[in-house]
């Protein structure tokens, strides 16, 4: 008798193992860090990259200022975020054409944080969220984006667009933002306060001017930076007309000195949910933006894990300069691609353009009316919604329409991260419901040699069922109901080779139906379960519920022959008596 083998749970360590492990670590690290290949083709594309970077920098300026204010901080915070995040994410991220900075979706998350915990909490949340995102990238979580259904993404985007639109109502009406966290309620109160106010008409007029320019100019020439032109025009009109409206105010003429935000352990623990929300949103929006860019740019696919690393590092550094959490910006990324960007140099140039604004043009930026920025964001919110995509999802199936609507409503009414969770849950429930509907036993004739024999077997009350699809917890009740209705049958052959999925609940249900049929003197024969399914059936005891261990067959002809024997016995006629 041979001796038992030594346990293998603690293998012997060889010198080469350590070397192999070390090499693997450095290979893994190298995949997540900047590489020379990031700038392949720069020798021929640098002119286009510079033009694209300048173009997206001009477009990003009013958006950065607007999103900084909309977040509950300042225009300076938005500008700093666009500069730092745009530069860091461009160098360390996984996309060649992604442009990062403050976004409308992030403002929706940040506003309640500022309202509950103050401005300083935003910096703490950003730093910690960045750490979480880096860890997610290192753990290669980027690939899980594919599990988010399209209706959830479209519903999420629609909800964010509605919130951004409603957030601009106070500035568009020239009134201070009323207290409150519910965006719709705040917008309604702002409208009530604006009625009869003198500043309302100036603010509303400036918004209308910005909207008209941003909508009309692209129809004349798409190369003109419509948002910047609109902001400049509104500023000139407000200045010449002596409009009594709020303006951005003075901006520093240099970048802030980096410093660590104040850490209060008690506050940090209260911010745990906010940290996860910001991290999840930053990761989700950045990966979605990079995915969209892949289809537009034609410069290769992005690396989702490295993109998370880059966005995480950006969010760890931005708070040190007083900036807000950042993400990949879909609109600015699209402008970058359409302007001719091919490498990361374009995103880097975009940051340099914004730096130049800080050092040279801060005085001019200070005169921009807040209503003008509100107009920019209103147009941005409307353009976020792809009506064609929404209509396609709604028309596809009723379930898809429900998922989109639920996600959008929860986004507007409650919370962005909760909306994604609810949307995912709704998608899972409806998918399981649909799968359960298609996972039922199917009655089918037995393949016999001639029609006379087939007719004889039917007369002997032998039936066959083919189990298709998935037999899991969601399909159990339908399965039980179908087989429990069997009547005037003496033998049932359950054919299992076509069964694609089987879980413990499904196996238990199969055992229960075997018990039920055997109690009614109906013999159950099983044909050909897959090896992995056979193991589950044995573990839950379903096989033991067969009347005899030989009632499990690999060959259908043998199962049919055995079924005839039991059918004849059930009729009180043995084969011996018939002869």
C-alpha positions in Angstrom: 0.0 0.0 0.0 1.5 3.3 -1.0 2.1 6.0 1.5 -0.3 9.0 1.5 1.1 12.1 -0.3 2.3 15.0 1.7 -0.1 17.9 2.1 0.3 20.4 -0.7 -1.2 23.4 1.1 2.3 24.7 2.0 4.5 24.1 -1.0 8.3 24.2 -0.7 9.7 27.6 -1.6 12.4 27.5 -4.2 14.8 30.4 -4.8 13.4 30.8 -8.3 9.9 31.3 -6.9 10.8 34.5 -5.2 12.5 35.8 -8.4 9.4 34.8 -10.4 7.1 36.5 -8.0 9.2 39.7 -8.0 9.3 39.8 -11.7 5.5 39.3 -11.8 5.1 42.2 -9.4 7.2 44.6 -11.5 5.4 43.5 -14.7 2.1 44.2 -13.0 3.3 47.6 -11.7 4.7 48.5 -15.1 1.3 48.0 -16.7 -0.2 50.6 -14.3 2.5 53.3 -14.7 3.2 55.7 -17.5 5.1 54.2 -20.5 7.0 55.4 -23.4 4.4 53.8 -25.7 1.9 56.4 -24.4 3.3 58.9 -26.8 3.7 56.7 -29.9 2.9 58.7 -33.0 3.6 62.1 -31.3 6.2 63.0 -34.0 3.4 63.2 -36.5 0.4 64.1 -34.4 1.9 66.9 -32.2 0.4 69.8 -34.2 -3.1 68.2 -34.0 -2.6 67.5 -30.2 -1.6 71.1 -29.5 -4.6 72.5 -31.5 -7.0 70.0 -29.7 -5.5 70.9 -26.3 -6.0 74.6 -26.9 -9.5 74.0 -28.1 -10.6 71.9 -25.2 -8.9 74.3 -22.8 -11.0 77.2 -24.1 -14.2 75.0 -23.8 -13.2 73.8 -20.4 -12.7 77.2 -18.9 -16.4 78.3 -18.4 -17.4 74.7 -17.4 -14.6 74.5 -14.8 -15.7 77.9 -13.3 -19.4 76.9 -13.3 -18.9 73.5 -11.8 -16.7 74.9 -9.1 -19.5 77.3 -8.0 -22.2 74.6 -8.5 -20.3 72.3 -6.2 -20.8 74.7 -3.3 -17.2 75.9 -3.3 -15.8 78.6 -5.7 -14.8 79.2 -9.3 -11.2 79.0 -8.2 -11.8 75.4 -6.9 -13.2 74.4 -10.2 -10.4 76.0 -12.2 -7.7 74.4 -10.0 -9.4 71.0 -10.3 -9.4 71.2 -14.1 -5.7 72.1 -14.1 -4.4 69.5 -11.6 -6.8 66.6 -12.4 -6.4 67.2 -16.1 -2.6 67.0 -15.9 -2.3 64.1 -13.5 -5.0 61.9 -15.1 -3.5 62.6 -18.5 -0.1 61.3 -17.5 -1.1 58.4 -15.3 -4.5 57.4 -16.7 -5.4 54.6 -19.1 -6.9 56.7 -22.0 -4.9 58.6 -24.6 -7.6 61.2 -25.2 -9.5 61.4 -21.9 -9.9 65.0 -20.4 -10.5 65.1 -16.6 -11.9 67.8 -14.4 -15.0 68.9 -12.4 -18.2 67.5 -13.8 -21.9 68.0 -13.3 -22.5 64.6 -11.9 -19.9 65.2 -9.2 -21.5 68.5 -8.2 -24.7 66.6 -7.4 -22.8 64.5 -4.9 -20.8 67.4 -3.4 -23.6 69.8 -2.7 -25.1 67.8 0.2 -21.6 67.1 1.6 -20.9 70.9 1.8 -24.4 71.5 3.3 -23.9 68.9 6.0 -20.2 69.0 6.8 -18.8 72.2 5.4 -16.3 73.0 2.6 -13.3 71.4 4.4 -15.0 68.0 4.3 -14.9 68.1 0.5 -11.1 68.0 0.5 -11.1 65.1 3.0 -13.6 63.2 1.0 -11.7 63.8 -2.2 -8.4 62.6 -0.7 -9.9 59.4 0.8 -12.0 58.7 -2.3 -8.8 59.0 -4.5 -7.1 56.4 -2.3 -10.1 54.1 -2.7 -10.0 54.5 -6.5 -6.3 53.8 -6.7 -6.8 50.6 -4.6 -9.7 49.6 -7.0 -7.4 50.1 -10.0 -4.6 48.1 -8.4 -7.1 45.3 -7.7 -8.1 45.4 -11.4 -11.8 46.3 -10.7 -12.0 48.3 -14.0 -13.3 45.3 -15.9 -16.6 45.2 -13.9 -18.0 48.2 -15.8 -19.3 45.8 -18.3 -21.8 44.5 -15.8 -23.7 47.8 -15.6 -26.7 47.5 -17.9 -27.3 50.2 -20.6 -30.7 51.2 -19.3 -29.1 52.0 -15.9 -26.5 54.2 -17.5 -29.0 56.1 -19.6 -31.4 56.5 -16.6 -28.5 57.7 -14.5 -27.4 60.2 -17.1 -31.0 61.5 -17.5 -31.4 62.0 -13.7 -28.1 63.8 -13.5 -29.1 66.1 -16.3 -32.3 67.0 -14.6 -30.5 67.8 -11.3 -27.9 70.0 -13.0 -30.7 71.9 -14.8 -32.6 72.4 -11.5 -29.5 73.5 -9.7 -29.1 76.5 -12.0 -32.6 77.9 -11.4 -31.5 80.3 -8.5 -28.6 81.8 -10.5 -30.7 82.0 -13.6 -33.3 84.0 -11.7 -30.8 86.2 -10.0 -31.6 85.2 -6.4 -29.5 83.6 -3.6 -29.8 79.9 -3.4 -32.5 78.9 -0.8 -31.7 76.5 2.0 -32.4 72.8 1.4 -31.0 69.6 -0.1 -33.8 68.6 -2.4 -32.9 70.2 -5.7 -36.5 70.4 -7.0 -37.8 72.0 -3.8 -34.9 74.5 -3.9 -35.7 75.4 -7.5 -39.4 76.0 -6.7 -38.5 78.2 -3.7 -36.0 80.2 -5.8 -38.8 80.8 -8.4 -41.1 82.1 -5.7 -38.4 84.5 -4.3 -37.6 85.8 -7.8 -41.1 86.8 -8.8 -41.3 90.6 -8.5 -37.5 91.0 -8.0 -35.6 93.5 -10.1 -32.6 91.3 -10.7 -34.7 88.5 -12.1 -35.0 89.9 -15.6 -31.3 90.8 -16.0 -30.3 87.3 -14.9 -32.9 85.6 -17.0 -31.9 87.8 -20.0 -28.3 86.8 -19.7 -29.2 83.2 -19.5 -31.3 83.5 -22.6 -28.4 85.2 -24.4 -26.0 82.4 -23.5 -28.4 79.7 -24.5 -29.1 81.5 -27.9 -25.3 81.8 -28.6 -24.5 78.2 -27.6 -27.3 76.8 -29.7 -27.0 79.1 -32.7 -23.2 79.5 -33.2 -22.5 75.7 -33.8 -25.0 75.8 -36.7 -22.9 78.5 -38.3 -19.5 77.0 -37.6 -18.7 74.2 -35.3 -15.1 75.3 -34.8 -16.1 78.4 -32.8 -15.9 77.8 -29.0 -19.6 78.7 -28.5 -19.6 78.5 -24.7 -16.6 80.9 -24.3 -18.1 83.3 -26.9 -21.4 83.2 -25.0 -19.8 83.9 -21.6 -17.8 86.8 -23.1 -20.9 88.3 -24.8 -22.9 88.0 -21.6 -20.1 89.7 -19.6 -19.9 92.6 -22.0 -23.7 93.1 -22.0 -23.9 93.0 -18.2 -21.1 95.4 -17.9 -22.4 97.9 -20.5 -25.9 97.7 -19.2 -25.0 98.1 -15.5 -26.8 94.9 -14.6 -27.3 94.2 -11.0 -26.3 90.6 -11.0 -23.8 88.5 -9.1 -20.3 87.9 -10.6 -17.6 85.4 -9.9 -15.4 87.8 -8.1 -11.7 88.1 -7.6 -9.5 85.1 -8.4 -5.9 84.5 -7.3 -3.3 85.2 -9.9 -1.4 82.0 -9.1 -2.0 78.4 -8.0 -2.6 77.8 -4.3 0.2 76.4 -2.1 -0.5 72.7 -1.5 -1.5 71.7 2.1 -3.2 68.8 3.8 -6.8 69.2 4.7 -7.7 69.1 8.4 -8.4 65.6 9.5 -10.9 65.1 12.4 -11.3 61.4 13.1 -14.9 61.9 14.2 -15.8 63.7 11.0 -13.9 61.2 8.9 -16.0 58.4 10.2 -19.2 60.4 9.4 -17.9 60.9 5.8 -17.5 57.2 5.1 -20.6 57.0 3.0 -19.7 60.2 1.1 -16.2 58.8 0.4 -17.6 55.6 -1.2 -20.2 57.6 -3.2 -17.5 60.0 -4.6 -15.2 57.1 -5.3 -17.9 55.1 -7.1 -19.1 58.0 -9.1 -15.6 59.1 -10.1 -14.7 55.6 -11.2 -18.0 55.0 -13.0 -18.1 58.3 -14.9 -14.4 58.1 -15.8 -14.6 54.6 -17.2 -17.8 55.4 -19.1 -16.2 58.5 -20.6 -13.1 56.5 -21.6 -15.3 53.8 -23.2 -17.2 56.4 -25.2 -13.8 57.9 -26.3 -12.7 54.5 -27.6 -15.5 54.5 -30.1 -14.8 58.0 -31.3 -11.0 58.3 -31.4 -9.7 55.3 -33.2 -6.5 55.4 -31.2 -6.8 52.1 -29.4 -8.8 51.0 -26.3 -8.2 52.4 -22.9 -6.8 50.4 -20.0 -9.6 50.5 -17.4 -7.4 49.6 -14.4 -4.8 52.1 -15.3 -7.5 54.7 -15.8 -8.7 54.1 -12.3 -5.1 54.5 -11.0 -4.8 57.9 -12.9 -8.1 59.2 -11.7 -7.4 58.1 -8.1 -4.0 59.9 -8.1 -5.7 63.0 -9.5 -8.2 63.0 -6.7 -5.6 62.4 -4.1 -3.6 65.5 -5.3 -6.4 67.9 -6.2 -7.6 68.4 -2.6 -4.1 69.5 -1.6 -4.6 72.6 -3.8 -8.2 73.3 -2.7 -9.9 71.5 -5.6 -13.0 69.3 -5.8 -13.1 65.6 -6.7 -12.8 65.1 -10.4 -13.7 62.5 -13.1 -13.2 61.9 -16.7 -15.5 64.5 -18.5 -17.5 63.1 -21.4 -18.2 66.4 -23.0 -14.7 67.7 -22.9 -13.3 64.4 -24.0 -15.6 64.4 -27.0 -14.4 68.0 -27.9 -10.8 66.8 -27.5 -11.3 63.9 -29.9 -13.2 65.9 -32.5 -10.5 68.6 -32.4 -7.9 66.0 -33.5 -6.3 64.7 -30.4 -4.2 61.5 -30.7 -2.0 61.4 -27.6 -2.0 62.6 -24.0 -0.2 65.7 -25.0 -3.6 67.3 -25.9 -4.9 66.8 -22.4 -1.7 68.2 -21.0 -1.9 71.3 -23.2 -5.5 71.8 -22.0 -4.2 72.1 -18.4 -1.4 74.5 -19.6 -4.0 76.8 -21.2 -6.0 76.9 -18.0 -2.8 77.7 -16.0 -2.2 80.6 -18.4 -5.7 81.9 -17.6 -4.9 81.8 -13.9 -1.6 83.8 -14.3 -2.7 86.2 -17.0 -6.5 86.5 -17.2 -7.8 86.1 -13.6 -8.9 89.8 -13.6 -11.1 89.3 -16.6 -12.6 86.1 -15.3 -13.7 87.8 -12.1 -16.2 89.9 -14.1 -18.2 86.9 -15.5 -21.8 87.0 -14.3 -23.0 83.9 -12.4 -26.1 83.9 -14.6 -23.9 83.4 -17.7 -22.3 80.3 -16.1 -25.8 79.1 -15.2 -26.8 79.4 -18.9 -23.7 77.3 -19.9 -24.7 74.6 -17.5 -28.3 74.6 -18.6 -27.3 73.9 -22.2 -24.8 71.3 -20.9 -27.5 69.5 -19.0 -29.8 69.4 -22.0 -27.0 68.1 -24.2 -26.2 65.3 -21.7 -29.5 63.6 -22.6 -29.3 61.6 -25.8 -33.0 61.5 -26.7 -32.3 58.8 -29.3 -30.7 56.5 -26.8 -33.5 57.1 -24.3 -36.2 56.4 -26.9 -34.4 53.2 -28.1 -34.2 51.8 -24.5 -37.8 52.6 -23.8 -38.9 51.0 -27.1 -36.7 47.9 -26.7 -38.6 46.1 -23.9 -40.9 47.1 -21.1 -38.4 45.9 -18.6 -35.7 48.2 -20.1 -38.0 51.2 -19.9 -38.9 50.4 -16.3 -35.2 50.2 -15.3 -34.4 53.5 -17.0 -37.3 55.3 -15.4 -36.6 53.9 -11.9 -32.9 54.8 -12.1 -33.7 58.3 -13.3 -36.4 58.9 -10.6 -34.1 57.6 -7.7 -31.3 59.8 -9.1 -33.4 63.0 -8.9 -35.3 62.2 -5.8 -32.7 60.5 -3.6 -29.1 59.7 -4.3 -26.8 59.0 -7.3 -25.2 55.9 -5.8 -28.5 54.6 -4.5 -29.9 55.1 -8.0 -27.2 52.9 -9.5 -27.8 50.2 -6.8 -31.5 50.3 -7.3 -31.2 50.2 -11.1 -28.8 47.3 -10.9 -31.2 45.5 -8.5 -34.2 46.2 -10.8 -32.3 44.9 -13.8 -31.3 41.7 -11.9 -34.8 41.0 -10.7 -36.3 41.6 -14.2 -33.6 39.5 -15.9 -34.2 36.7 -13.4 -38.0 37.0 -14.0 -37.4 36.7 -17.8 -35.1 33.8 -17.4 -37.5 32.0 -15.1 -40.2 32.4 -17.7 -38.1 30.6 -20.3 -36.9 27.9 -17.9 -39.8 25.4 -17.8 -40.1 21.7 -18.6 -41.0 21.1 -22.2 -43.1 18.0 -23.2 -41.7 16.3 -26.2 -42.4 13.0 -28.0 -40.0 10.2 -27.5 -37.8 9.3 -30.4 -38.9 5.8 -31.3 -38.4 3.5 -34.3 -42.0 3.6 -35.7 -45.3 5.3 -35.2 -47.0 2.2 -33.9 -44.6 1.9 -31.1 -44.9 5.6 -30.3 -48.6 5.3 -30.2 -48.4 2.3 -28.0 -46.2 4.1 -25.5 -48.5 7.1 -25.3 -51.3 4.7 -24.6 -49.2 3.2 -21.9 -49.0 6.6 -20.2 -45.3 7.3 -20.7 -44.3 10.9 -21.2 -41.0 12.7 -21.6 -40.0 16.2 -20.5 -36.9 18.1 -21.6 -35.6 20.6 -19.1 -34.1 23.6 -20.9 -32.4 26.8 -19.8 -31.9 27.3 -16.1 -33.4 25.7 -13.1 -32.6 28.1 -10.3 -34.4 29.8 -7.4 -36.3 32.2 -9.7 -37.7 29.4 -11.9 -38.6 26.9 -9.2 -42.3 27.8 -8.7 -43.0 27.7 -12.4 -41.2 24.4 -12.7 -43.1 22.8 -9.8 -46.4 24.0 -11.1 -45.8 22.6 -14.5 -44.8 19.1 -13.4 -47.2 18.9 -10.5 -50.0 19.2 -13.1 -49.1 15.8 -14.6 -52.1 13.5 -14.7 -52.9 10.0 -16.0 -49.3 9.2 -16.4 -47.5 6.2 -15.0 -43.8 7.0 -16.0 -42.1 10.3 -16.5 -38.7 10.6 -18.2 -36.9 13.8 -17.3 -34.2 14.6 -19.8 -31.5 16.8 -18.3 -28.7 17.2 -20.9 -30.1 20.5 -22.2 -30.2 22.1 -18.8 -27.7 24.9 -18.8 -27.8 26.0 -15.2 -28.7 24.3 -11.9 -28.4 25.7 -8.4 -29.2 24.2 -5.0 -32.7 25.5 -4.9 -33.4 24.1 -8.4 -31.9 20.7 -7.3 -34.1 20.7 -4.2 -37.2 21.5 -6.2 -36.4 18.6 -8.5 -36.1 16.3 -5.5 -39.5 17.6 -4.2 -41.2 16.9 -7.5 -39.7 13.4 -7.6 -41.2 12.8 -4.1 -44.6 14.2 -5.2 -44.8 12.0 -8.3 -43.6 8.9 -6.6 -46.3 9.4 -3.9 -48.8 9.4 -6.8 -47.4 6.1 -8.1 -45.7 7.9 -11.0 -42.2 6.5 -11.6 -39.6 9.1 -12.4 -36.6 8.3 -14.6 -33.7 10.7 -15.0 -31.7 10.9 -18.3 -28.2 12.3 -18.6 -27.5 15.1 -16.1 -24.2 16.8 -16.7 -21.4 15.9 -14.3 -21.5 19.3 -12.5 -25.3 19.0 -12.2 -25.1 15.4 -11.0 -22.8 16.5 -8.2 -25.4 19.2 -7.0 -28.3 16.7 -7.3 -26.3 14.2 -5.1 -25.3 16.8 -2.6 -29.0 17.9 -1.9 -30.2 14.3 -2.0 -32.4 14.6 -5.1 -30.9 11.4 -6.6 -31.7 9.5 -3.4 -35.4 10.3 -3.8 -35.6 8.2 -7.0 -37.5 4.9 -6.3 -34.4 2.9 -7.3 -30.7 3.8 -7.9 -31.0 2.3 -11.4 -33.6 5.0 -12.4 -30.7 7.2 -13.5 -29.7 6.6 -17.2 -27.1 7.7 -19.6 -28.8 6.2 -22.7 -32.3 7.3 -23.7 -33.2 3.9 -25.4 -32.5 2.1 -22.1 -34.6 4.7 -20.2 -37.5 4.1 -22.7 -37.3 0.3 -22.3 -37.2 0.6 -18.5 -40.2 3.0 -18.7 -42.3 0.4 -20.6 -41.6 -2.2 -17.9 -42.9 0.1 -15.2 -45.9 1.2 -17.3 -46.9 -2.4 -17.9 -46.6 -3.1 -14.2 -48.7 -0.1 -13.4 -51.4 -1.4 -15.6 -51.3 -4.8 -13.8 -49.8 -6.6 -16.8 -46.4 -8.1 -16.7 -44.3 -9.1 -19.6 -44.6 -12.7 -18.6 -48.4 -12.7 -18.6 -48.4 -11.0 -22.0 -46.4 -13.8 -23.5 
